Amino acid sequence: MEEMDTQGNILLFTSVCKDGKMFCIVLEKGR
């Protein structure tokens, strides 16, 4: 279950990166 959750998070993260690179950078620092 955790692996599936992680995959979903990665997909969401990727889509956010495509929409707003600045927000992507903030997320990367927050990880």
C-alpha positions in Angstrom: 0.0 0.0 0.0 2.8 2.4 0.8 4.5 1.9 -2.5 1.2 2.7 -4.3 0.9 5.9 -2.1 4.4 6.9 -3.0 3.8 6.4 -6.7 0.7 8.6 -6.5 2.7 11.3 -4.6 5.4 11.2 -7.3 2.8 11.6 -10.1 1.3 14.5 -8.2 4.8 16.0 -7.6 5.6 15.7 -11.3 2.4 17.3 -12.5 3.0 20.2 -10.0 6.5 20.6 -11.4 5.1 20.9 -14.9 2.5 23.5 -13.8 4.8 25.7 -11.6 8.6 25.2 -11.4 8.9 27.6 -8.5 6.4 25.6 -6.4 8.3 22.4 -7.5 11.5 23.9 -6.1 9.8 24.7 -2.8 8.5 21.1 -2.6 11.9 19.7 -3.3 13.4 21.7 -0.4 10.5 20.7 1.8 11.1 16.9 1.2 
